[in-house]
Amino acid sequence: MLSLRARQVTGCQAIALVSRITMINATNRLGVILNNQGGAYEPGALAGVTS
């Protein structure tokens, strides 16, 4: 049997989690609207963006 423990999070942590989930959802919906093919990401393709 799988054991799950409840974890209490602060208000800021909850906001951060909901924000990340919302951004992932929005990105996925945009990909569907633009008919982007899944799995087209090449490792290292965004390396120049973060530096």
CHARMM internal coordinates of N, CA and C (Angstrom, degrees):
IC EDIT
DIST 1 N 1 CA 1.4478
DIST 1 CA 1 C 1.5125
ANGL 1 N 1 CA 1 C 109.43
DIST 1 C 2 N 1.2999
ANGL 1 CA 1 C 2 N 115.16
DIHE 1 N 1 CA 1 C 2 N 139.12
DIST 2 N 2 CA 1.4514
ANGL 1 C 2 N 2 CA 121.72
DIHE 1 CA 1 C 2 N 2 CA -179.17
DIST 2 CA 2 C 1.5240
ANGL 2 N 2 CA 2 C 109.72
DIHE 1 C 2 N 2 CA 2 C -78.81
DIST 2 C 3 N 1.3066
ANGL 2 CA 2 C 3 N 115.96
DIHE 2 N 2 CA 2 C 3 N 130.91
DIST 3 N 3 CA 1.4577
ANGL 2 C 3 N 3 CA 120.75
DIHE 2 CA 2 C 3 N 3 CA -179.63
DIST 3 CA 3 C 1.5270
ANGL 3 N 3 CA 3 C 109.61
DIHE 2 C 3 N 3 CA 3 C -104.99
DIST 3 C 4 N 1.3091
ANGL 3 CA 3 C 4 N 116.56
DIHE 3 N 3 CA 3 C 4 N 122.61
DIST 4 N 4 CA 1.4577
ANGL 3 C 4 N 4 CA 121.53
DIHE 3 CA 3 C 4 N 4 CA 177.97
DIST 4 CA 4 C 1.5185
ANGL 4 N 4 CA 4 C 109.48
DIHE 3 C 4 N 4 CA 4 C -116.73
DIST 4 C 5 N 1.3081
ANGL 4 CA 4 C 5 N 115.53
DIHE 4 N 4 CA 4 C 5 N 134.48
DIST 5 N 5 CA 1.4542
ANGL 4 C 5 N 5 CA 119.79
DIHE 4 CA 4 C 5 N 5 CA 177.30
DIST 5 CA 5 C 1.5119
ANGL 5 N 5 CA 5 C 109.19
DIHE 4 C 5 N 5 CA 5 C -110.70
DIST 5 C 6 N 1.3066
ANGL 5 CA 5 C 6 N 116.09
DIHE 5 N 5 CA 5 C 6 N 136.45
DIST 6 N 6 CA 1.4638
ANGL 5 C 6 N 6 CA 120.90
DIHE 5 CA 5 C 6 N 6 CA 176.77
DIST 6 CA 6 C 1.5275
ANGL 6 N 6 CA 6 C 108.30
DIHE 5 C 6 N 6 CA 6 C -73.03
DIST 6 C 7 N 1.3060
ANGL 6 CA 6 C 7 N 115.34
DIHE 6 N 6 CA 6 C 7 N 142.14
DIST 7 N 7 CA 1.4569
ANGL 6 C 7 N 7 CA 119.94
DIHE 6 CA 6 C 7 N 7 CA 179.44
DIST 7 CA 7 C 1.5166
ANGL 7 N 7 CA 7 C 108.09
DIHE 6 C 7 N 7 CA 7 C -126.44
DIST 7 C 8 N 1.2999
ANGL 7 CA 7 C 8 N 116.17
DIHE 7 N 7 CA 7 C 8 N 130.00
DIST 8 N 8 CA 1.4502
ANGL 7 C 8 N 8 CA 119.86
DIHE 7 CA 7 C 8 N 8 CA 178.34
DIST 8 CA 8 C 1.5200
ANGL 8 N 8 CA 8 C 108.94
DIHE 7 C 8 N 8 CA 8 C -85.60
DIST 8 C 9 N 1.3096
ANGL 8 CA 8 C 9 N 115.68
DIHE 8 N 8 CA 8 C 9 N 135.21
DIST 9 N 9 CA 1.4554
ANGL 8 C 9 N 9 CA 120.97
DIHE 8 CA 8 C 9 N 9 CA 178.86
DIST 9 CA 9 C 1.5229
ANGL 9 N 9 CA 9 C 108.97
DIHE 8 C 9 N 9 CA 9 C -121.37
DIST 9 C 10 N 1.3031
ANGL 9 CA 9 C 10 N 115.20
DIHE 9 N 9 CA 9 C 10 N 154.44
DIST 10 N 10 CA 1.4614
ANGL 9 C 10 N 10 CA 119.84
DIHE 9 CA 9 C 10 N 10 CA 178.19
DIST 10 CA 10 C 1.5210
ANGL 10 N 10 CA 10 C 109.03
DIHE 9 C 10 N 10 CA 10 C -78.66
DIST 10 C 11 N 1.2925
ANGL 10 CA 10 C 11 N 116.10
DIHE 10 N 10 CA 10 C 11 N 168.30
DIST 11 N 11 CA 1.4534
ANGL 10 C 11 N 11 CA 120.71
DIHE 10 CA 10 C 11 N 11 CA 178.45
DIST 11 CA 11 C 1.5163
ANGL 11 N 11 CA 11 C 112.49
DIHE 10 C 11 N 11 CA 11 C -59.65
DIST 11 C 12 N 1.3352
ANGL 11 CA 11 C 12 N 117.26
DIHE 11 N 11 CA 11 C 12 N -41.40
DIST 12 N 12 CA 1.4646
ANGL 11 C 12 N 12 CA 121.30
DIHE 11 CA 11 C 12 N 12 CA 179.29
DIST 12 CA 12 C 1.5196
ANGL 12 N 12 CA 12 C 111.52
DIHE 11 C 12 N 12 CA 12 C -65.08
DIST 12 C 13 N 1.3364
ANGL 12 CA 12 C 13 N 117.11
DIHE 12 N 12 CA 12 C 13 N -39.10
DIST 13 N 13 CA 1.4635
ANGL 12 C 13 N 13 CA 120.72
DIHE 12 CA 12 C 13 N 13 CA 178.57
DIST 13 CA 13 C 1.5196
ANGL 13 N 13 CA 13 C 110.63
DIHE 12 C 13 N 13 CA 13 C -66.65
DIST 13 C 14 N 1.3114
ANGL 13 CA 13 C 14 N 117.14
DIHE 13 N 13 CA 13 C 14 N -39.35
DIST 14 N 14 CA 1.4622
ANGL 13 C 14 N 14 CA 120.80
DIHE 13 CA 13 C 14 N 14 CA 179.02
DIST 14 CA 14 C 1.5198
ANGL 14 N 14 CA 14 C 110.54
DIHE 13 C 14 N 14 CA 14 C -65.41
DIST 14 C 15 N 1.3202
ANGL 14 CA 14 C 15 N 117.11
DIHE 14 N 14 CA 14 C 15 N -41.62
DIST 15 N 15 CA 1.4590
ANGL 14 C 15 N 15 CA 121.19
DIHE 14 CA 14 C 15 N 15 CA 178.22
DIST 15 CA 15 C 1.5256
ANGL 15 N 15 CA 15 C 110.24
DIHE 14 C 15 N 15 CA 15 C -63.49
DIST 15 C 16 N 1.3360
ANGL 15 CA 15 C 16 N 117.21
DIHE 15 N 15 CA 15 C 16 N -43.03
DIST 16 N 16 CA 1.4666
ANGL 15 C 16 N 16 CA 120.96
DIHE 15 CA 15 C 16 N 16 CA 179.22
DIST 16 CA 16 C 1.5237
ANGL 16 N 16 CA 16 C 111.07
DIHE 15 C 16 N 16 CA 16 C -62.81
DIST 16 C 17 N 1.3240
ANGL 16 CA 16 C 17 N 117.36
DIHE 16 N 16 CA 16 C 17 N -41.42
DIST 17 N 17 CA 1.4616
ANGL 16 C 17 N 17 CA 121.25
DIHE 16 CA 16 C 17 N 17 CA 179.97
DIST 17 CA 17 C 1.5213
ANGL 17 N 17 CA 17 C 111.26
DIHE 16 C 17 N 17 CA 17 C -65.11
DIST 17 C 18 N 1.3164
ANGL 17 CA 17 C 18 N 116.90
DIHE 17 N 17 CA 17 C 18 N -46.90
DIST 18 N 18 CA 1.4656
ANGL 17 C 18 N 18 CA 120.91
DIHE 17 CA 17 C 18 N 18 CA 179.48
DIST 18 CA 18 C 1.5277
ANGL 18 N 18 CA 18 C 110.22
DIHE 17 C 18 N 18 CA 18 C -63.64
DIST 18 C 19 N 1.3299
ANGL 18 CA 18 C 19 N 117.31
DIHE 18 N 18 CA 18 C 19 N -38.41
DIST 19 N 19 CA 1.4625
ANGL 18 C 19 N 19 CA 121.03
DIHE 18 CA 18 C 19 N 19 CA 178.89
DIST 19 CA 19 C 1.5242
ANGL 19 N 19 CA 19 C 111.08
DIHE 18 C 19 N 19 CA 19 C -63.44
DIST 19 C 20 N 1.3169
ANGL 19 CA 19 C 20 N 117.44
DIHE 19 N 19 CA 19 C 20 N -42.68
DIST 20 N 20 CA 1.4688
ANGL 19 C 20 N 20 CA 120.66
DIHE 19 CA 19 C 20 N 20 CA 179.58
DIST 20 CA 20 C 1.5198
ANGL 20 N 20 CA 20 C 111.38
DIHE 19 C 20 N 20 CA 20 C -66.14
DIST 20 C 21 N 1.3133
ANGL 20 CA 20 C 21 N 116.52
DIHE 20 N 20 CA 20 C 21 N -42.68
DIST 21 N 21 CA 1.4628
ANGL 20 C 21 N 21 CA 120.08
DIHE 20 CA 20 C 21 N 21 CA 178.43
DIST 21 CA 21 C 1.5236
ANGL 21 N 21 CA 21 C 110.02
DIHE 20 C 21 N 21 CA 21 C -62.89
DIST 21 C 22 N 1.3309
ANGL 21 CA 21 C 22 N 116.56
DIHE 21 N 21 CA 21 C 22 N -40.73
DIST 22 N 22 CA 1.4645
ANGL 21 C 22 N 22 CA 121.16
DIHE 21 CA 21 C 22 N 22 CA 178.86
DIST 22 CA 22 C 1.5221
ANGL 22 N 22 CA 22 C 111.15
DIHE 21 C 22 N 22 CA 22 C -63.26
DIST 22 C 23 N 1.3218
ANGL 22 CA 22 C 23 N 117.96
DIHE 22 N 22 CA 22 C 23 N -42.12
DIST 23 N 23 CA 1.4590
ANGL 22 C 23 N 23 CA 121.25
DIHE 22 CA 22 C 23 N 23 CA 179.55
DIST 23 CA 23 C 1.5264
ANGL 23 N 23 CA 23 C 111.66
DIHE 22 C 23 N 23 CA 23 C -66.43
DIST 23 C 24 N 1.3281
ANGL 23 CA 23 C 24 N 117.50
DIHE 23 N 23 CA 23 C 24 N -40.55
DIST 24 N 24 CA 1.4647
ANGL 23 C 24 N 24 CA 120.65
DIHE 23 CA 23 C 24 N 24 CA 177.60
DIST 24 CA 24 C 1.5185
ANGL 24 N 24 CA 24 C 109.78
DIHE 23 C 24 N 24 CA 24 C -63.63
DIST 24 C 25 N 1.3290
ANGL 24 CA 24 C 25 N 116.73
DIHE 24 N 24 CA 24 C 25 N -43.34
DIST 25 N 25 CA 1.4584
ANGL 24 C 25 N 25 CA 121.19
DIHE 24 CA 24 C 25 N 25 CA 179.11
DIST 25 CA 25 C 1.5293
ANGL 25 N 25 CA 25 C 110.72
DIHE 24 C 25 N 25 CA 25 C -62.33
DIST 25 C 26 N 1.3196
ANGL 25 CA 25 C 26 N 117.32
DIHE 25 N 25 CA 25 C 26 N -44.38
DIST 26 N 26 CA 1.4654
ANGL 25 C 26 N 26 CA 121.31
DIHE 25 CA 25 C 26 N 26 CA -179.63
DIST 26 CA 26 C 1.5266
ANGL 26 N 26 CA 26 C 110.57
DIHE 25 C 26 N 26 CA 26 C -64.14
DIST 26 C 27 N 1.3260
ANGL 26 CA 26 C 27 N 117.32
DIHE 26 N 26 CA 26 C 27 N -40.57
DIST 27 N 27 CA 1.4619
ANGL 26 C 27 N 27 CA 121.04
DIHE 26 CA 26 C 27 N 27 CA 178.29
DIST 27 CA 27 C 1.5176
ANGL 27 N 27 CA 27 C 110.92
DIHE 26 C 27 N 27 CA 27 C -63.34
DIST 27 C 28 N 1.3128
ANGL 27 CA 27 C 28 N 117.27
DIHE 27 N 27 CA 27 C 28 N -42.83
DIST 28 N 28 CA 1.4587
ANGL 27 C 28 N 28 CA 120.95
DIHE 27 CA 27 C 28 N 28 CA 178.47
DIST 28 CA 28 C 1.5226
ANGL 28 N 28 CA 28 C 111.64
DIHE 27 C 28 N 28 CA 28 C -64.75
DIST 28 C 29 N 1.3155
ANGL 28 CA 28 C 29 N 117.20
DIHE 28 N 28 CA 28 C 29 N -41.58
DIST 29 N 29 CA 1.4689
ANGL 28 C 29 N 29 CA 120.52
DIHE 28 CA 28 C 29 N 29 CA 179.20
DIST 29 CA 29 C 1.5277
ANGL 29 N 29 CA 29 C 110.53
DIHE 28 C 29 N 29 CA 29 C -65.57
DIST 29 C 30 N 1.3244
ANGL 29 CA 29 C 30 N 117.53
DIHE 29 N 29 CA 29 C 30 N -40.37
DIST 30 N 30 CA 1.4530
ANGL 29 C 30 N 30 CA 121.11
DIHE 29 CA 29 C 30 N 30 CA 177.87
DIST 30 CA 30 C 1.5287
ANGL 30 N 30 CA 30 C 110.53
DIHE 29 C 30 N 30 CA 30 C -63.36
DIST 30 C 31 N 1.3213
ANGL 30 CA 30 C 31 N 116.47
DIHE 30 N 30 CA 30 C 31 N -39.99
DIST 31 N 31 CA 1.4590
ANGL 30 C 31 N 31 CA 119.97
DIHE 30 CA 30 C 31 N 31 CA 177.21
DIST 31 CA 31 C 1.5183
ANGL 31 N 31 CA 31 C 112.42
DIHE 30 C 31 N 31 CA 31 C -61.58
DIST 31 C 32 N 1.3231
ANGL 31 CA 31 C 32 N 117.02
DIHE 31 N 31 CA 31 C 32 N -37.60
DIST 32 N 32 CA 1.4638
ANGL 31 C 32 N 32 CA 120.67
DIHE 31 CA 31 C 32 N 32 CA 177.70
DIST 32 CA 32 C 1.5257
ANGL 32 N 32 CA 32 C 110.22
DIHE 31 C 32 N 32 CA 32 C -67.90
DIST 32 C 33 N 1.3246
ANGL 32 CA 32 C 33 N 116.71
DIHE 32 N 32 CA 32 C 33 N -43.27
DIST 33 N 33 CA 1.4631
ANGL 32 C 33 N 33 CA 120.93
DIHE 32 CA 32 C 33 N 33 CA -179.39
DIST 33 CA 33 C 1.5306
ANGL 33 N 33 CA 33 C 110.65
DIHE 32 C 33 N 33 CA 33 C -62.23
DIST 33 C 34 N 1.3416
ANGL 33 CA 33 C 34 N 116.94
DIHE 33 N 33 CA 33 C 34 N -39.94
DIST 34 N 34 CA 1.4605
ANGL 33 C 34 N 34 CA 121.52
DIHE 33 CA 33 C 34 N 34 CA -177.38
DIST 34 CA 34 C 1.5239
ANGL 34 N 34 CA 34 C 112.90
DIHE 33 C 34 N 34 CA 34 C -87.71
DIST 34 C 35 N 1.3164
ANGL 34 CA 34 C 35 N 117.37
DIHE 34 N 34 CA 34 C 35 N 3.24
DIST 35 N 35 CA 1.4660
ANGL 34 C 35 N 35 CA 123.33
DIHE 34 CA 34 C 35 N 35 CA -179.76
DIST 35 CA 35 C 1.5247
ANGL 35 N 35 CA 35 C 112.72
DIHE 34 C 35 N 35 CA 35 C 56.37
DIST 35 C 36 N 1.3359
ANGL 35 CA 35 C 36 N 116.66
DIHE 35 N 35 CA 35 C 36 N 39.19
DIST 36 N 36 CA 1.4547
ANGL 35 C 36 N 36 CA 120.46
DIHE 35 CA 35 C 36 N 36 CA 176.27
DIST 36 CA 36 C 1.5192
ANGL 36 N 36 CA 36 C 109.73
DIHE 35 C 36 N 36 CA 36 C -71.74
DIST 36 C 37 N 1.3265
ANGL 36 CA 36 C 37 N 115.64
DIHE 36 N 36 CA 36 C 37 N 137.19
DIST 37 N 37 CA 1.4535
ANGL 36 C 37 N 37 CA 120.30
DIHE 36 CA 36 C 37 N 37 CA 178.17
DIST 37 CA 37 C 1.5211
ANGL 37 N 37 CA 37 C 108.85
DIHE 36 C 37 N 37 CA 37 C -78.21
DIST 37 C 38 N 1.3079
ANGL 37 CA 37 C 38 N 116.13
DIHE 37 N 37 CA 37 C 38 N 129.45
DIST 38 N 38 CA 1.4522
ANGL 37 C 38 N 38 CA 120.81
DIHE 37 CA 37 C 38 N 38 CA 178.44
DIST 38 CA 38 C 1.5170
ANGL 38 N 38 CA 38 C 111.22
DIHE 37 C 38 N 38 CA 38 C -67.79
DIST 38 C 39 N 1.3158
ANGL 38 CA 38 C 39 N 116.43
DIHE 38 N 38 CA 38 C 39 N 147.51
DIST 39 N 39 CA 1.4549
ANGL 38 C 39 N 39 CA 120.82
DIHE 38 CA 38 C 39 N 39 CA 177.64
DIST 39 CA 39 C 1.5127
ANGL 39 N 39 CA 39 C 114.03
DIHE 38 C 39 N 39 CA 39 C 80.70
DIST 39 C 40 N 1.3212
ANGL 39 CA 39 C 40 N 118.25
DIHE 39 N 39 CA 39 C 40 N 15.80
DIST 40 N 40 CA 1.4562
ANGL 39 C 40 N 40 CA 120.99
DIHE 39 CA 39 C 40 N 40 CA -178.29
DIST 40 CA 40 C 1.5249
ANGL 40 N 40 CA 40 C 112.55
DIHE 39 C 40 N 40 CA 40 C -87.54
DIST 40 C 41 N 1.3136
ANGL 40 CA 40 C 41 N 118.24
DIHE 40 N 40 CA 40 C 41 N -2.12
DIST 41 N 41 CA 1.4663
ANGL 40 C 41 N 41 CA 121.40
DIHE 40 CA 40 C 41 N 41 CA -177.79
DIST 41 CA 41 C 1.5256
ANGL 41 N 41 CA 41 C 110.66
DIHE 40 C 41 N 41 CA 41 C -70.82
DIST 41 C 42 N 1.3122
ANGL 41 CA 41 C 42 N 115.96
DIHE 41 N 41 CA 41 C 42 N 134.51
DIST 42 N 42 CA 1.4620
ANGL 41 C 42 N 42 CA 121.90
DIHE 41 CA 41 C 42 N 42 CA 175.41
DIST 42 CA 42 C 1.5296
ANGL 42 N 42 CA 42 C 107.86
DIHE 41 C 42 N 42 CA 42 C -106.98
DIST 42 C 43 N 1.3368
ANGL 42 CA 42 C 43 N 117.82
DIHE 42 N 42 CA 42 C 43 N 128.24
DIST 43 N 43 CA 1.4661
ANGL 42 C 43 N 43 CA 120.13
DIHE 42 CA 42 C 43 N 43 CA 179.90
DIST 43 CA 43 C 1.5275
ANGL 43 N 43 CA 43 C 111.23
DIHE 42 C 43 N 43 CA 43 C -54.97
DIST 43 C 44 N 1.3136
ANGL 43 CA 43 C 44 N 115.49
DIHE 43 N 43 CA 43 C 44 N 133.49
DIST 44 N 44 CA 1.4577
ANGL 43 C 44 N 44 CA 121.55
DIHE 43 CA 43 C 44 N 44 CA 179.79
DIST 44 CA 44 C 1.5197
ANGL 44 N 44 CA 44 C 114.06
DIHE 43 C 44 N 44 CA 44 C 86.81
DIST 44 C 45 N 1.3276
ANGL 44 CA 44 C 45 N 117.93
DIHE 44 N 44 CA 44 C 45 N -0.27
DIST 45 N 45 CA 1.4535
ANGL 44 C 45 N 45 CA 120.61
DIHE 44 CA 44 C 45 N 45 CA -177.36
DIST 45 CA 45 C 1.5224
ANGL 45 N 45 CA 45 C 112.44
DIHE 44 C 45 N 45 CA 45 C -65.93
DIST 45 C 46 N 1.3197
ANGL 45 CA 45 C 46 N 117.70
DIHE 45 N 45 CA 45 C 46 N -26.08
DIST 46 N 46 CA 1.4675
ANGL 45 C 46 N 46 CA 121.47
DIHE 45 CA 45 C 46 N 46 CA -178.05
DIST 46 CA 46 C 1.5255
ANGL 46 N 46 CA 46 C 112.31
DIHE 45 C 46 N 46 CA 46 C -105.33
DIST 46 C 47 N 1.3199
ANGL 46 CA 46 C 47 N 118.07
DIHE 46 N 46 CA 46 C 47 N 14.99
DIST 47 N 47 CA 1.4563
ANGL 46 C 47 N 47 CA 121.38
DIHE 46 CA 46 C 47 N 47 CA -175.64
DIST 47 CA 47 C 1.5296
ANGL 47 N 47 CA 47 C 111.92
DIHE 46 C 47 N 47 CA 47 C -62.74
DIST 47 C 48 N 1.3072
ANGL 47 CA 47 C 48 N 118.01
DIHE 47 N 47 CA 47 C 48 N -36.78
DIST 48 N 48 CA 1.4629
ANGL 47 C 48 N 48 CA 121.35
DIHE 47 CA 47 C 48 N 48 CA -179.14
DIST 48 CA 48 C 1.5104
ANGL 48 N 48 CA 48 C 113.02
DIHE 47 C 48 N 48 CA 48 C -73.70
DIST 48 C 49 N 1.3252
ANGL 48 CA 48 C 49 N 118.22
DIHE 48 N 48 CA 48 C 49 N -19.12
DIST 49 N 49 CA 1.4597
ANGL 48 C 49 N 49 CA 121.76
DIHE 48 CA 48 C 49 N 49 CA -177.63
DIST 49 CA 49 C 1.5205
ANGL 49 N 49 CA 49 C 111.01
DIHE 48 C 49 N 49 CA 49 C -72.75
DIST 49 C 50 N 1.3287
ANGL 49 CA 49 C 50 N 117.15
DIHE 49 N 49 CA 49 C 50 N -37.53
DIST 50 N 50 CA 1.4632
ANGL 49 C 50 N 50 CA 120.73
DIHE 49 CA 49 C 50 N 50 CA -174.23
DIST 50 CA 50 C 1.5175
ANGL 50 N 50 CA 50 C 113.65
DIHE 49 C 50 N 50 CA 50 C -84.87
DIST 50 C 51 N 1.3204
ANGL 50 CA 50 C 51 N 117.33
DIHE 50 N 50 CA 50 C 51 N -16.44
DIST 51 N 51 CA 1.4695
ANGL 50 C 51 N 51 CA 118.66
DIHE 50 CA 50 C 51 N 51 CA -176.71
DIST 51 CA 51 C 1.4988
ANGL 51 N 51 CA 51 C 112.41
DIHE 50 C 51 N 51 CA 51 C -90.95
END
COOR INIT
IC SEED 1 N 1 CA 1 C
IC BUILD
